Amino acid sequence: MIDAAVSITTEDESYNAGRHIAKEALGGMNAKPKLAILAVDSLARVNYKYGQVLKGVREELGPAITIIGSTANGVLINNRYAFRSAGLMLLGGDINIDFSYNYPDSKLDYENIAEDIYQKSQSLPPKDSRIMIMFQDGYKFPPEVFKKQEMLNMRIVSLMSGLVSRFFKKQLDDFKEEGLGLTSAQELLESLYSKSFDLPIAGNVVTNVRNYDSVEFYNDEVGDNNVVGAILSAEGESKFGFGFGAGAESTGKTLTPTKKIGGFFLKVNGDPALEGFCDAAGIKMESLEQLRPFGYQNPYVSLGFREETEEGELVHLSGLLTNPNLSNLVTTSFPFNYEIPEEIEIFRSNINVLKKTTEKAIKEAIENISNPKFLLGFDCFNRAMSYGDMIPEIIKKIEDTIGKDVPRMIIGAGGEIFGKKGLGYYNNNMTFVTLAGGN
């Protein structure tokens, strides 16, 4: 039988915080733990000293337990959600760590990393239930990239968008060559699945949405630009389940970006970008001022397009920055070098959609599990923003779906990894990815 326990703390001192969560989680275990998953919030303006948190965890757990994890945008443990927090999940009992891994330079060396993981997986004996957990360092743009967003609102950009586009694209390409900018998680997973690797993968693209400063944890190391994780297999009657749910529904409305620089829209439907977007979505531009506390990041409206895969239709959603003071600019989270389709659907989110897709993700994960023993989730930060003061409703929905007594850790993800043979890579605005285990 799989055994699991969780703990969370907002203890001020970093080392003591690590000791606290490890000691409390150990107290909830009946079997000897084999894997520890550590999540430390990095969104609060006063952060923990990550190495000290890890040191405190290790001192309590001892040297034999494998530790993986990352910083997060808030942590939910059972019924408590907190920033400036550290959370821990311990797993033991009828699971094996087939192998764990920690690779540096994950954005530059992803092809070799994928090959090494693949070769190691090929040597494993057959098992009915096996899964991979993965944390990869995510978005890290130098500050000068963000300063250029203001430049994009100038009238001269509309006149010289081709020149600016070439310059801006070259700079982002240069950053990518240096291991900065966009994550390579998609390329890493695509490289894996291009081989005969067929394990499902769940995890976090480790990105702090406030300042793009993030780290990964592996045993006693705090990594920067690393990819860490483990392949787990279940023993006896135990098994793993896997699910996801997006957090937005199509409005049936569409828009066309008629002038753009990568993922930055300068004109929409022939009008200045923000005006065209608001007209298409049926939004009053002045209402966007309500998003000021969120840095004008819009958690209620997403843009998306549909893709046909071997697994069926897949919807890719993009987050938005819609600042009414930058009327010629709508900033999306579509990758800069991505081929953005001409027609883009407009999606809307609300608490009812979020509750429905939370239930969907969990039900998929426990579909063939009669006695769930743990739930590990990777929840898009945009969803957390949308919860607002209604997070108790989400917690209740989780409890009603999987059971109040099942240990749960939900990590506020900078990007959600949902990998599956035939599906490729799913890193989607508003997505909730779940991993469960039990009998």
Wavefront OBJ file of the C-alpha trace (Angstrom):
o trace
v 0.000 0.000 0.000
v 1.227 3.523 -0.794
v 1.786 5.757 2.214
v 1.916 9.558 2.155
v 2.021 12.561 4.468
v 2.208 16.325 4.002
v 3.076 19.433 5.986
v 3.187 23.227 5.543
v 4.664 26.067 7.568
v 5.014 29.837 7.483
v 7.785 29.731 10.093
v 9.948 32.842 9.628
v 13.410 31.318 9.966
v 14.406 29.269 6.916
v 16.303 26.415 8.601
v 13.600 25.965 11.237
v 10.926 25.993 8.527
v 12.662 23.063 6.817
v 12.985 21.115 10.044
v 9.356 21.810 10.963
v 7.778 20.465 7.757
v 10.058 17.418 7.665
v 9.417 16.512 11.296
v 5.654 16.977 11.000
v 5.410 14.984 7.759
v 7.507 12.159 9.189
v 5.093 11.995 12.101
v 2.254 11.263 9.678
v 4.002 8.337 7.930
v 3.379 4.694 8.752
v 5.889 3.357 6.220
v 9.460 4.489 5.681
v 9.453 7.418 3.207
v 11.363 7.022 -0.034
v 10.684 10.316 -1.822
v 10.277 13.878 -0.549
v 8.739 16.593 -2.757
v 9.620 20.077 -1.537
v 7.874 23.295 -2.606
v 8.923 26.697 -1.253
v 6.964 29.819 -2.131
v 9.041 32.478 -3.907
v 6.248 34.911 -4.756
v 6.276 36.791 -1.438
v 8.513 39.855 -1.418
v 10.506 38.464 1.520
v 11.791 35.049 0.515
v 13.223 32.114 2.397
v 16.886 31.222 2.118
v 16.303 28.138 0.014
v 19.532 26.365 0.934
v 18.697 26.686 4.619
v 15.185 25.300 4.133
v 16.664 22.330 2.288
v 19.297 21.848 4.993
v 16.592 21.744 7.677
v 14.567 19.194 5.691
v 17.610 16.974 5.158
v 18.622 17.075 8.822
v 15.255 15.657 9.860
v 14.854 13.155 7.009
v 18.372 11.729 7.051
v 20.555 10.899 4.053
v 18.625 7.985 2.496
v 15.505 9.803 1.233
v 15.541 11.334 -2.255
v 14.443 14.995 -2.362
v 13.109 16.735 -5.486
v 11.128 19.942 -5.937
v 11.221 23.635 -6.670
v 10.149 27.091 -5.721
v 6.467 27.813 -6.300
v 3.844 30.551 -6.586
v 2.037 29.682 -3.367
v 1.524 26.240 -1.822
v -1.712 24.456 -0.868
v -1.364 21.639 1.663
v -4.636 19.905 2.498
v -6.963 22.826 3.360
v -4.324 25.535 3.889
v -3.095 27.832 1.094
v -0.228 30.211 1.844
v 2.447 32.437 0.377
v 5.772 32.828 2.240
v 5.400 29.135 2.989
v 7.254 25.854 2.674
v 5.418 22.608 1.948
v 6.529 18.985 1.876
v 5.039 15.710 0.663
v 6.550 12.368 1.678
v 5.798 9.186 -0.305
v 6.620 5.630 0.756
v 5.232 2.130 0.953
v 4.500 0.328 -2.328
v 6.429 2.643 -4.629
v 9.921 2.418 -6.070
v 12.178 5.207 -7.233
v 13.411 3.567 -10.429
v 15.864 6.417 -10.804
v 16.079 10.105 -9.990
v 17.939 12.738 -11.979
v 19.442 16.209 -11.820
v 20.834 17.829 -14.969
v 22.343 21.336 -15.159
v 22.086 23.602 -18.209
v 18.629 22.225 -18.919
v 17.769 24.864 -21.535
v 20.969 24.314 -23.502
v 21.465 20.562 -23.251
v 17.897 19.264 -23.477
v 18.564 16.859 -26.359
v 21.344 15.059 -24.444
v 19.234 15.130 -21.280
v 16.307 13.522 -23.101
v 18.594 10.863 -24.563
v 20.072 10.028 -21.153
v 16.643 9.747 -19.490
v 15.435 7.604 -22.374
v 18.415 5.221 -22.193
v 18.005 4.788 -18.438
v 14.271 4.141 -18.812
v 14.969 1.418 -21.394
v 16.889 -0.621 -18.841
v 13.975 -0.722 -16.380
v 12.020 -3.970 -15.912
v 8.369 -3.876 -17.068
v 5.835 -2.492 -14.581
v 2.078 -2.012 -14.863
v 2.134 1.481 -13.399
v 4.992 3.944 -13.846
v 5.190 7.749 -14.042
v 7.763 10.547 -14.182
v 7.721 13.714 -12.062
v 9.701 16.619 -13.481
v 10.687 20.146 -12.438
v 12.472 22.272 -15.031
v 13.790 25.804 -14.652
v 11.557 28.167 -16.599
v 11.337 31.717 -17.858
v 14.272 33.960 -16.964
v 14.318 37.121 -19.070
v 16.890 39.831 -18.394
v 15.278 43.129 -17.255
v 15.976 44.868 -20.559
v 13.434 42.618 -22.304
v 10.620 43.966 -20.146
v 11.708 47.565 -20.681
v 11.142 47.021 -24.399
v 7.446 46.377 -23.781
v 7.000 50.083 -23.084
v 8.900 50.897 -26.270
v 6.462 48.739 -28.221
v 3.641 51.183 -27.383
v 5.332 54.065 -29.200
v 3.873 55.185 -32.540
v 7.224 54.634 -34.221
v 6.844 50.911 -33.627
v 3.718 50.876 -35.794
v 5.714 52.529 -38.566
v 8.842 50.385 -38.168
v 7.413 47.147 -36.802
v 9.392 45.014 -39.282
v 12.716 46.484 -38.158
v 11.787 46.307 -34.474
v 10.529 42.753 -34.920
v 13.809 41.577 -36.438
v 15.840 43.291 -33.720
v 13.657 42.010 -30.890
v 13.551 38.468 -32.260
v 17.341 38.412 -32.617
v 17.782 39.538 -29.022
v 15.463 36.805 -27.708
v 17.230 34.236 -29.887
v 20.539 35.388 -28.384
v 19.132 35.006 -24.872
v 17.942 31.495 -25.701
v 21.426 30.556 -26.924
v 22.734 31.675 -23.529
v 20.168 29.594 -21.652
v 17.909 32.542 -20.856
v 14.446 33.492 -22.008
v 11.847 30.844 -22.697
v 12.034 27.415 -21.165
v 12.979 24.373 -23.258
v 10.588 22.022 -21.444
v 8.566 21.534 -24.601
v 11.650 20.633 -26.642
v 12.851 18.274 -23.915
v 9.574 16.361 -23.806
v 9.182 16.326 -27.568
v 12.677 14.866 -27.815
v 11.741 12.160 -25.303
v 8.472 11.258 -27.025
v 10.096 11.164 -30.454
v 11.747 7.978 -29.180
v 9.840 5.000 -27.785
v 9.570 6.671 -24.361
v 5.914 6.377 -23.385
v 5.613 7.289 -19.693
v 3.250 10.063 -18.629
v 5.038 13.095 -17.159
v 3.671 15.601 -14.637
v 5.487 18.583 -13.246
v 6.271 22.267 -12.971
v 7.999 24.709 -15.289
v 9.629 26.530 -12.384
v 8.865 30.221 -12.886
v 8.307 32.993 -10.376
v 5.634 35.094 -12.071
v 6.680 38.204 -10.121
v 10.412 38.494 -10.804
v 11.358 35.406 -12.884
v 13.732 34.190 -10.158
v 13.346 30.487 -9.443
v 15.321 27.449 -8.260
v 15.095 23.656 -8.219
v 15.835 21.214 -5.371
v 17.604 17.883 -5.691
v 18.851 16.101 -2.568
v 21.224 18.645 -0.986
v 21.579 20.922 -4.021
v 19.775 24.133 -4.888
v 19.883 24.378 -8.677
v 19.547 27.222 -11.146
v 18.594 26.259 -14.732
v 18.380 22.585 -13.745
v 15.876 19.885 -14.579
v 15.250 17.457 -11.713
v 12.849 14.617 -11.140
v 12.239 10.921 -10.664
v 10.623 7.962 -12.378
v 8.366 6.089 -9.965
v 6.811 2.647 -10.253
v 4.093 1.049 -8.140
v 4.242 -2.352 -6.445
v 1.516 -4.958 -5.975
v -1.988 -3.558 -6.333
v -0.834 0.039 -6.110
v -1.025 2.296 -9.159
v -0.716 5.888 -10.332
v -3.280 8.078 -12.081
v -2.895 11.197 -14.125
v -5.235 14.010 -15.183
v -5.629 17.619 -16.218
v -8.273 20.255 -16.720
v -8.028 23.689 -18.277
v -9.765 26.548 -16.482
v -11.524 28.459 -19.256
v -14.373 27.922 -21.709
v -14.766 29.270 -25.230
v -17.006 32.318 -25.664
v -17.477 31.563 -29.352
v -15.856 34.922 -30.179
v -12.626 35.294 -32.147
v -10.037 37.918 -33.022
v -7.254 38.339 -35.571
v -3.895 39.935 -34.692
v -3.268 42.086 -37.775
v 0.107 43.398 -36.619
v 2.339 41.631 -34.138
v 5.906 41.184 -32.941
v 6.136 37.589 -31.772
v 3.565 37.224 -29.011
v 3.096 41.008 -28.693
v -0.016 42.177 -30.550
v 0.194 45.744 -31.912
v -3.088 45.683 -33.823
v -6.131 43.451 -33.427
v -8.792 43.356 -36.159
v -7.082 46.381 -37.722
v -7.456 48.578 -34.619
v -4.915 49.498 -31.917
v -4.366 46.223 -30.099
v -6.175 46.891 -26.838
v -9.144 48.570 -28.521
v -9.499 45.688 -30.961
v -9.172 43.111 -28.205
v -11.769 44.796 -25.975
v -14.221 45.144 -28.878
v -13.802 41.484 -29.812
v -14.153 40.270 -26.207
v -16.992 42.639 -25.301
v -14.970 44.290 -22.527
v -14.918 47.971 -21.556
v -11.339 49.204 -21.670
v -11.699 51.148 -18.409
v -12.624 47.929 -16.610
v -9.032 46.731 -17.069
v -7.987 49.164 -14.325
v -9.422 46.615 -11.908
v -6.483 44.382 -12.853
v -3.901 46.886 -11.579
v -3.233 44.888 -8.328
v -2.380 41.884 -10.557
v 0.045 43.879 -12.712
v -2.686 43.979 -15.393
v -2.447 40.223 -15.816
v -5.910 39.083 -16.833
v -6.929 35.813 -15.145
v -10.487 35.904 -16.485
v -9.897 36.152 -20.223
v -7.587 33.924 -22.281
v -6.796 33.573 -25.952
v -6.548 30.121 -27.476
v -6.453 27.912 -30.512
v -7.235 24.263 -31.188
v -4.875 21.516 -32.334
v -5.687 18.016 -33.505
v -3.492 15.359 -31.829
v -3.455 11.569 -31.689
v -5.365 11.910 -28.415
v -8.014 14.174 -29.945
v -8.544 17.920 -29.943
v -6.296 19.988 -27.691
v -6.856 23.638 -26.786
v -3.817 25.826 -26.117
v -4.583 28.834 -23.921
v -2.459 31.967 -23.530
v -2.376 34.347 -20.570
v -2.721 38.086 -21.188
v -1.340 41.408 -19.993
v -3.877 44.079 -20.908
v -2.661 47.435 -19.567
v -5.038 50.299 -20.498
v -2.065 52.670 -20.408
v -0.492 50.766 -23.321
v -3.262 51.033 -25.883
v -1.206 49.714 -28.804
v -0.121 46.548 -26.996
v -1.631 43.277 -25.846
v 1.047 41.005 -24.397
v 0.344 37.277 -24.617
v 2.148 34.246 -23.283
v 2.288 32.656 -26.731
v 5.984 31.772 -27.243
v 7.770 34.475 -29.186
v 8.857 32.168 -32.014
v 5.558 30.265 -32.164
v 3.467 30.294 -35.338
v 0.436 32.147 -34.017
v -2.716 31.359 -36.036
v -4.608 34.134 -37.794
v -7.877 33.434 -36.002
v -7.728 33.111 -32.222
v -10.609 32.149 -29.946
v -11.500 34.129 -26.850
v -12.015 32.108 -23.663
v -13.477 33.248 -20.327
v -12.981 31.904 -16.824
v -14.974 32.127 -13.600
v -15.198 30.248 -10.330
v -17.746 27.747 -11.686
v -15.467 26.821 -14.601
v -12.521 26.510 -12.220
v -14.441 24.213 -9.880
v -15.662 22.072 -12.777
v -12.170 21.647 -14.250
v -10.656 21.007 -10.808
v -13.081 18.124 -10.389
v -12.319 16.878 -13.918
v -8.542 16.810 -13.334
v -8.884 14.895 -10.067
v -11.467 12.435 -11.385
v -9.176 11.585 -14.300
v -6.311 10.943 -11.869
v -8.329 8.624 -9.609
v -10.427 6.996 -12.364
v -8.918 3.517 -11.822
v -7.933 3.969 -8.172
v -10.387 2.645 -5.602
v -8.480 3.826 -2.537
v -6.485 7.018 -3.253
v -3.583 7.659 -0.882
v -2.220 10.999 -2.129
v -2.865 13.827 -4.585
v -0.067 15.926 -6.062
v -1.171 18.892 -8.175
v 0.437 21.571 -10.355
v -1.955 24.494 -10.523
v -1.485 27.466 -12.866
v -0.923 30.730 -10.987
v -3.571 32.423 -13.139
v -6.105 30.010 -11.695
v -5.008 30.949 -8.161
v -5.487 34.621 -9.026
v -8.987 33.809 -10.240
v -9.877 32.027 -6.988
v -9.487 35.243 -4.982
v -11.398 34.965 -1.728
v -13.239 31.915 -3.110
v -10.329 29.543 -2.542
v -12.352 27.756 0.232
v -14.761 26.703 -2.544
v -11.894 25.153 -4.509
v -10.586 23.393 -1.394
v -14.076 21.997 -0.720
v -14.347 20.802 -4.328
v -10.999 18.973 -3.966
v -12.118 17.389 -0.683
v -15.499 16.371 -2.099
v -13.821 14.764 -5.135
v -10.931 12.825 -3.598
v -11.856 12.662 0.103
v -11.043 14.953 3.006
v -8.446 12.664 4.589
v -6.252 12.067 1.512
v -2.909 13.946 1.891
v -2.749 16.675 -0.743
v -0.080 19.032 -2.043
v -0.974 21.547 -4.768
v 1.975 23.559 -6.113
v 1.450 26.996 -7.643
v 3.129 26.367 -10.997
v 4.816 28.812 -13.335
v 3.966 26.400 -16.134
v 2.222 23.043 -15.967
v 3.823 19.968 -17.487
v 1.425 17.373 -18.842
v 3.318 14.965 -21.070
v 1.826 11.918 -22.727
v 2.763 9.803 -25.735
v 0.675 10.984 -28.671
v -0.141 14.231 -26.915
v 3.312 15.745 -26.660
v 3.647 18.605 -24.234
v 0.868 20.510 -22.553
v 1.878 23.731 -20.805
v -1.265 25.746 -20.731
v -2.523 28.910 -19.106
v -5.203 28.081 -16.480
v -4.361 24.343 -16.399
v -4.516 22.056 -13.361
v -2.379 18.895 -13.673
v -2.874 16.091 -11.139
v -1.014 12.955 -10.108
v -2.611 10.468 -7.696
v -1.607 7.139 -6.188
v -3.408 4.340 -4.370
v -4.937 0.899 -4.843
l 1 2 3 4 5 6 7 8 9 10 11 12 13 14 15 16 17 18 19 20 21 22 23 24 25 26 27 28 29 30 31 32 33 34 35 36 37 38 39 40 41 42 43 44 45 46 47 48 49 50 51 52 53 54 55 56 57 58 59 60 61 62 63 64 65 66 67 68 69 70 71 72 73 74 75 76 77 78 79 80 81 82 83 84 85 86 87 88 89 90 91 92 93 94 95 96 97 98 99 100 101 102 103 104 105 106 107 108 109 110 111 112 113 114 115 116 117 118 119 120 121 122 123 124 125 126 127 128 129 130 131 132 133 134 135 136 137 138 139 140 141 142 143 144 145 146 147 148 149 150 151 152 153 154 155 156 157 158 159 160 161 162 163 164 165 166 167 168 169 170 171 172 173 174 175 176 177 178 179 180 181 182 183 184 185 186 187 188 189 190 191 192 193 194 195 196 197 198 199 200 201 202 203 204 205 206 207 208 209 210 211 212 213 214 215 216 217 218 219 220 221 222 223 224 225 226 227 228 229 230 231 232 233 234 235 236 237 238 239 240 241 242 243 244 245 246 247 248 249 250 251 252 253 254 255 256 257 258 259 260 261 262 263 264 265 266 267 268 269 270 271 272 273 274 275 276 277 278 279 280 281 282 283 284 285 286 287 288 289 290 291 292 293 294 295 296 297 298 299 300 301 302 303 304 305 306 307 308 309 310 311 312 313 314 315 316 317 318 319 320 321 322 323 324 325 326 327 328 329 330 331 332 333 334 335 336 337 338 339 340 341 342 343 344 345 346 347 348 349 350 351 352 353 354 355 356 357 358 359 360 361 362 363 364 365 366 367 368 369 370 371 372 373 374 375 376 377 378 379 380 381 382 383 384 385 386 387 388 389 390 391 392 393 394 395 396 397 398 399 400 401 402 403 404 405 406 407 408 409 410 411 412 413 414 415 416 417 418 419 420 421 422 423 424 425 426 427 428 429 430 431 432 433 434 435 436 437 438 439
